[in-house]
Amino acid sequence: MKNPTQTTFTRFMLIVAFFILWIGAIGVRLVHLQVNQSEWLRERAQNQRRDQSKSRTLRGTIFDRTERTLAMSVKVKSLYADPREIEDIESTAQRIADVLKIKPDGVLNDLREAKDGGKRFVWLARKVDEETVIKLNLLLEMPEIKKFDLPKFRGLHWREEQKRSYPYKTLAAQVIGFSNADDVGQAGIEQSQEEILRGATVKKWQDRDRLGRVYDEEEIENREPPKDIVLTINNSIQYKVEQALEKGVKASNSKSGMAIVLDPKTGEILAMANYPTFDPNKFNEVTPEAVSNRAIQSIYSPGSIFKLITYSSAIDSNSINPNGMIDCRNGFIEVAGHRFNDPHATKVMSYSEALAVSSNVAAIKTGLGLGKEKFYAYAQKFGFGQPTGIELPAEARGQFRSPETWNGDSLASMS
């Protein structure tokens, strides 16, 4: 006959052994998770409750010399989709296409490709103003969706961005330039001063509870804030020069034209105009020809304007007396078999009068008296054949060949 006490004790020990093995197995599993998989579990937990977003501080503003705003950035929003949150790709693509008035096939392909590739980001609408944001939120709203952010549509979210605005539209467009959809300068001051104007990238971490409510935030900036830039351009002078230039180009049936206004005392550029021009607010419609700043990117023969260099060099080297007279009675001058005619060369005249009427004979005689070596040296001192250092991209150096390569009539032609 079995002992009831012994039987009870045996059963008790079996139960104890079971619990010991069970607790031991749980302990081994916990040790495995804590030691071997701790990093993976931590990252997974953070991904479930923590969001990372990137944004940029507003790009620096560009002013004219009177502090009128020529280029500025404004806050806007862009709509994107997270394909991993979307269950029905086809119906979602159709709804988005109907609201945004775009072709559904393109949206469907983008969403399907991103979902298959495990991507969480697809742009739908870039840089939308606040009025349009409110309208789209209403059109996309699905009351049954419980979501902490707008729009109330599964898988769709807004991201804060910035948009470049040029209040004066075409004014000084080639000087100011423009920035693209990613806020990177592509021409003009926007390009050459990109490092100064570009906003800092701000990383924002947001921790959310199970209902999606933010309970903690952290921001990190990766560089110094952007700076504003003040140009020497005068808004009013620039406008008047552009109006006069457009009128002159059209009146002469020319293809293009350019004009520069300088302050003779300081050398500051008060206006730099090109025609035809463009509106940097519509940079997607801009042609390369319109963007080109011909005033600094093209090479031209200076023509009679170079007489200023000839006379200045001669006066500085004491080759002529600025109050003296010069014989221009023949009406022409011949150098190395090249005849240079001059309708103003009919008498003996002062150097001041010769400059005023742009006499070719007087200028050529002055240049020949200066000599090609001095002529070349002075032209170099004036900066010809060298970049000016203007803070605009793609400036042409100009061409000014050394005297060894000149022809017999080169000095006379340049004078």
PyMOL commands that set and color helices and strands:
alter all, ss='L'
color gray80, all
select helices_A, chain A and resi 4-36+38-49+83-85+89-100+104-116+130-140+173-176+188-192+194-197+235-251+280-285+288-291+294-297+303-316+351-356+360-370+372-381+403-405+410-414
alter helices_A, ss='H'
color red, helices_A
select strands_A, chain A and resi 50-56+62-63+69-81+122-128+156-165+178-179+185-187+201-208+214-221+229-230+257-262+269-275+325-327+332-335+338-341+348-350
alter strands_A, ss='S'
color yellow, strands_A
deselect
rebuild
show_as cartoon
